[in-house]
Amino acid sequence: MIQDRYLNLKLSERGAIISIITYLILSALKLFVGISMGSRALRADGFNNVTDIFASVAVLIGLKLSQRPADSDHPYGHWKSETIASLFASFVMMAVGVQVLFDGAQSIFNGHEERPDLLAAWIGLLCAAIMFSVYAYNKRLSKKTGSTSVLAAAKDNFSDGCVSIGASIGIFGAQIHLNWLDSAAAFVIGLLICKTAWDIFRESSYHLSDGFDDKTLHAFNHLVHSVPGVEGVRDIRGRKYGNNTVIDLVIVVNPDMSLREAHRISSRVEAVLMDKYDVFEVHVHVEPNE
């Protein structure tokens, strides 16, 4: 079972590598076209993809570090490396997002008389089509491997495709003498970069501080109560190690049963949580129902 999880991490690297290669090509193309053809929106979209390069590299590093086995310093393994890498990526994205916001706002207030070349809009649409293709690939890969980081990358791919469409709309608007629309699109792109950075930061910090969804715990609690021999659940807690769920719980059983039978019940609790919800580890403490 553990070996399968390591294999899934290895397979998940493909999504990160494909994202890195795509972002390298598209960011260079967008920045070149945006600067040479006078489109602030496409240039902002290019900077957006630059932050995505850092984010994807961080995810790739996290995936590789997460594959390291447990050692004396990390008895629970290195699963959280992936989450730490995502947290680092959010800081980089936020810094770039604020800069794009500032440049876009400055351009709106100061006026942007330059009309972008129409070719820049078509380049933006082409980049959007490519990003939607990468999104579809990473979404399928995340379902196959169960990787939340690849799923997050897929969502980022989708938002990047939408950003490119927004940049193209701004450029098309400038063609009908709405030059401010290009700068407005750049400002909106800055907002989207900051929002994506905040979402990644919030989720990463939530898991690193051992946050866990109450509804999921309630579902686990209900399932444990259905196990024959379990007379109650006194405490249940959950935490995440990367993509892996670890559950600690205290169950109560008949005080007159043997230790061997109580152990069988706790083993059944472990098995049912692992089988139905793919829980990585379950630590069960048994107490008499007095």
C-alpha positions as CSV (number, residue, x, y, z in Angstrom):
1,M,0.0,0.0,0.0
2,I,2.8,2.4,0.9
3,Q,4.6,1.4,-2.3
4,D,1.6,2.3,-4.3
5,R,1.5,5.8,-2.8
6,Y,5.1,6.3,-3.6
7,L,4.4,5.2,-7.2
8,N,1.6,7.7,-7.4
9,L,3.9,10.5,-6.3
10,K,6.4,9.5,-9.0
11,L,3.6,9.4,-11.6
12,S,2.4,12.8,-10.4
13,E,5.7,14.3,-11.3
14,R,4.7,14.1,-15.0
15,G,2.0,16.8,-14.4
16,A,4.4,19.1,-12.8
17,I,7.0,18.6,-15.5
18,I,4.5,19.2,-18.3
19,S,3.3,22.4,-16.5
20,I,6.8,23.7,-16.2
21,I,7.7,23.1,-19.9
22,T,4.4,24.7,-21.0
23,Y,4.8,27.7,-18.7
24,L,8.4,28.3,-19.8
25,I,7.3,28.4,-23.5
26,L,4.1,30.4,-23.0
27,S,5.6,33.0,-20.5
28,A,8.5,33.7,-23.0
29,L,6.0,34.0,-25.8
30,K,3.6,36.3,-23.9
31,L,6.3,38.6,-22.5
32,F,7.9,39.0,-26.0
33,V,4.6,39.6,-27.8
34,G,3.2,41.7,-24.9
35,I,6.2,44.0,-24.8
36,S,6.9,44.2,-28.6
37,M,3.2,44.8,-29.4
38,G,2.3,47.1,-26.5
39,S,-0.2,44.9,-24.6
40,R,-0.1,45.4,-20.8
41,A,-2.7,42.6,-20.4
42,L,-0.6,40.0,-22.3
43,R,2.5,41.1,-20.5
44,A,0.8,40.7,-17.2
45,D,-0.4,37.3,-18.3
46,G,3.2,36.4,-19.1
47,F,4.3,37.5,-15.6
48,N,1.5,35.3,-14.3
49,N,3.0,32.3,-16.1
50,V,6.4,33.1,-14.6
51,T,5.0,32.7,-11.1
52,D,3.4,29.5,-12.3
53,I,6.9,28.2,-13.2
54,F,8.1,28.8,-9.7
55,A,4.9,27.2,-8.3
56,S,5.3,24.1,-10.6
57,V,8.9,23.7,-9.7
58,A,8.1,23.9,-6.0
59,V,5.4,21.2,-6.5
60,L,7.9,19.0,-8.3
61,I,10.5,19.4,-5.6
62,G,7.9,18.7,-3.0
63,L,6.8,15.6,-4.8
64,K,10.4,14.3,-5.0
65,L,11.1,15.1,-1.3
66,S,7.8,13.4,-0.3
67,Q,9.1,10.2,-1.8
68,R,11.9,10.0,0.8
69,P,11.3,7.2,3.3
70,A,11.0,7.8,7.1
71,D,14.2,8.2,9.0
72,S,15.4,9.0,12.5
73,D,14.7,12.7,12.1
74,H,11.4,12.2,10.3
75,P,9.7,9.1,11.8
76,Y,6.4,10.0,10.1
77,G,8.1,10.4,6.7
78,H,8.5,13.4,4.5
79,W,4.9,13.6,3.2
80,K,4.5,17.3,4.2
81,S,7.3,18.4,1.9
82,E,4.8,18.8,-0.9
83,T,2.6,21.1,1.3
84,I,5.6,23.2,2.4
85,A,6.6,23.7,-1.3
86,S,3.1,24.9,-2.1
87,L,3.3,27.4,0.7
88,F,6.6,28.8,-0.6
89,A,5.1,29.1,-4.1
90,S,2.2,31.1,-2.7
91,F,4.6,33.8,-1.4
92,V,6.3,34.1,-4.8
93,M,2.9,34.4,-6.6
94,M,1.7,37.0,-4.2
95,A,4.8,39.2,-4.7
96,V,4.3,39.1,-8.5
97,G,0.6,39.6,-8.3
98,V,1.0,42.8,-6.2
99,Q,3.5,44.1,-8.7
100,V,1.1,43.4,-11.6
101,L,-1.7,45.1,-9.7
102,F,0.4,48.2,-9.1
103,D,1.5,48.5,-12.7
104,G,-2.1,48.0,-14.0
105,A,-3.5,50.6,-11.6
106,Q,-0.8,53.0,-12.5
107,S,-1.5,52.6,-16.2
108,I,-5.3,53.1,-15.7
109,F,-4.8,56.4,-13.8
110,N,-2.0,57.7,-16.0
111,G,-3.7,56.7,-19.2
112,H,-2.6,54.2,-21.8
113,E,-2.8,55.6,-25.3
114,E,-0.9,52.9,-27.1
115,R,-3.1,50.4,-29.0
116,P,-1.9,46.8,-28.8
117,D,-1.4,44.9,-32.0
118,L,-4.3,42.6,-32.9
119,L,-2.0,39.7,-33.3
120,A,-1.4,39.8,-29.5
121,A,-5.0,38.9,-29.0
122,W,-4.8,35.8,-31.2
123,I,-1.6,34.8,-29.4
124,G,-3.5,35.0,-26.1
125,L,-6.3,32.8,-27.4
126,L,-3.8,30.2,-28.7
127,C,-2.1,30.2,-25.3
128,A,-5.5,29.7,-23.6
129,A,-6.2,26.7,-25.8
130,I,-2.9,25.1,-24.8
131,M,-3.5,25.8,-21.1
132,F,-7.0,24.1,-21.3
133,S,-5.3,21.1,-22.8
134,V,-2.8,20.9,-20.0
135,Y,-5.6,21.4,-17.5
136,A,-7.5,18.4,-19.0
137,Y,-4.3,16.2,-18.8
138,N,-3.5,17.2,-15.2
139,K,-7.1,16.7,-14.1
140,R,-7.1,13.1,-15.5
141,L,-3.7,12.5,-13.8
142,S,-5.0,13.8,-10.4
143,K,-7.9,11.3,-10.6
144,K,-5.6,8.5,-11.4
145,T,-3.0,9.2,-8.7
146,G,-5.2,10.9,-6.1
147,S,-2.8,13.8,-5.8
148,T,-4.2,17.0,-4.4
149,S,-1.2,19.0,-5.6
150,V,-1.7,17.9,-9.2
151,L,-5.4,18.7,-8.8
152,A,-4.5,22.1,-7.5
153,A,-2.1,22.5,-10.5
154,A,-4.9,21.5,-12.8
155,K,-7.2,24.2,-11.3
156,D,-4.3,26.7,-11.7
157,N,-4.0,25.6,-15.4
158,F,-7.7,26.3,-15.9
159,S,-7.5,29.7,-14.3
160,D,-4.5,30.6,-16.5
161,G,-6.5,29.7,-19.6
162,C,-9.3,32.0,-18.4
163,V,-6.7,34.7,-17.7
164,S,-5.4,34.5,-21.3
165,I,-8.9,34.8,-22.6
166,G,-9.4,37.9,-20.4
167,A,-6.2,39.4,-21.8
168,S,-7.3,38.8,-25.3
169,I,-10.7,40.5,-24.6
170,G,-8.8,43.5,-23.3
171,I,-6.7,43.6,-26.5
172,F,-9.8,43.3,-28.7
173,G,-11.4,46.1,-26.8
174,A,-8.4,48.3,-27.4
175,Q,-9.0,47.9,-31.1
176,I,-12.3,49.7,-30.9
177,H,-10.6,52.7,-29.1
178,L,-11.2,51.3,-25.6
179,N,-7.5,51.5,-24.8
180,W,-8.1,51.5,-21.1
181,L,-9.6,48.0,-21.4
182,D,-6.1,46.5,-21.9
183,S,-4.9,48.2,-18.7
184,A,-8.0,47.1,-16.9
185,A,-7.5,43.5,-18.0
186,A,-3.9,43.7,-16.6
187,F,-5.3,44.9,-13.3
188,V,-7.8,42.1,-13.1
189,I,-5.1,39.6,-13.9
190,G,-3.1,40.9,-11.0
191,L,-6.2,40.4,-8.8
192,L,-6.5,36.8,-10.0
193,I,-2.8,36.1,-9.3
194,C,-3.2,37.4,-5.8
195,K,-6.4,35.4,-5.2
196,T,-4.7,32.2,-6.5
197,A,-1.7,32.9,-4.2
198,W,-4.1,33.4,-1.2
199,D,-6.0,30.2,-1.9
200,I,-2.8,28.2,-2.0
201,F,-1.5,29.9,1.1
202,R,-4.7,29.3,3.0
203,E,-5.0,25.6,2.1
204,S,-1.3,24.9,2.7
205,S,-1.2,26.6,6.1
206,Y,-4.5,24.9,7.1
207,H,-3.0,21.5,6.6
208,L,0.4,22.4,8.1
209,S,-1.3,23.5,11.3
210,D,-3.2,20.2,11.4
211,G,-6.5,21.5,10.3
212,F,-9.1,18.9,9.4
213,D,-12.6,19.1,7.9
214,D,-15.3,18.5,10.6
215,K,-17.8,17.0,8.1
216,T,-15.2,14.4,7.1
217,L,-14.6,13.5,10.8
218,H,-18.3,13.2,11.3
219,A,-18.5,10.7,8.4
220,F,-15.6,8.7,10.0
221,N,-17.3,8.8,13.4
222,H,-20.6,7.5,11.9
223,L,-18.7,4.7,10.1
224,V,-16.8,3.6,13.2
225,H,-20.1,3.4,15.1
226,S,-21.4,0.9,12.5
227,V,-18.5,-1.6,13.3
228,P,-19.8,-4.6,15.3
229,G,-18.5,-4.4,18.9
230,V,-18.0,-0.7,19.0
231,E,-20.2,0.8,21.7
232,G,-19.1,4.4,21.3
233,V,-16.4,6.8,20.1
234,R,-15.0,9.1,22.9
235,D,-12.6,11.0,20.7
236,I,-11.6,11.2,17.0
237,R,-9.0,13.5,15.4
238,G,-7.5,13.8,12.0
239,R,-4.6,15.3,10.3
240,K,-2.9,15.4,6.9
241,Y,0.6,14.3,5.9
242,G,0.8,15.5,2.3
243,N,-2.1,13.7,0.5
244,N,-2.3,11.1,3.3
245,T,-5.0,11.1,6.0
246,V,-4.1,9.9,9.6
247,I,-6.8,9.3,12.2
248,D,-6.5,9.0,16.0
249,L,-9.5,7.8,17.8
250,V,-10.7,6.3,21.1
251,I,-13.4,3.7,21.0
252,V,-15.3,2.1,23.9
253,V,-16.2,-1.6,24.0
254,N,-17.8,-4.1,26.4
255,P,-15.6,-4.1,29.6
256,D,-16.2,-7.9,30.0
257,M,-14.7,-8.9,26.6
258,S,-11.2,-10.3,26.3
259,L,-8.2,-8.3,25.3
260,R,-7.9,-10.5,22.2
261,E,-11.5,-9.7,21.1
262,A,-11.0,-5.9,21.8
263,H,-7.9,-6.1,19.6
264,R,-10.0,-7.7,16.8
265,I,-12.5,-4.9,17.0
266,S,-9.8,-2.2,16.8
267,S,-8.4,-4.0,13.7
268,R,-11.8,-4.0,12.1
269,V,-12.1,-0.2,12.7
270,E,-8.7,0.3,11.1
271,A,-9.6,-1.8,8.1
272,V,-13.0,-0.2,7.4
273,L,-11.6,3.3,7.5
274,M,-8.7,2.3,5.2
275,D,-10.9,0.5,2.8
276,K,-13.8,3.0,2.4
277,Y,-12.0,6.3,2.8
278,D,-8.4,5.3,1.8
279,V,-7.1,6.5,5.2
280,F,-3.3,6.0,5.4
281,E,-2.9,5.2,9.1
282,V,-5.4,4.7,11.9
283,H,-4.4,4.7,15.6
284,V,-7.1,3.2,17.8
285,H,-7.1,3.3,21.6
286,V,-9.6,1.0,23.2
287,E,-11.3,1.7,26.6
288,P,-14.0,-0.2,28.6
289,N,-17.5,1.2,28.4
290,E,-18.1,2.0,32.1
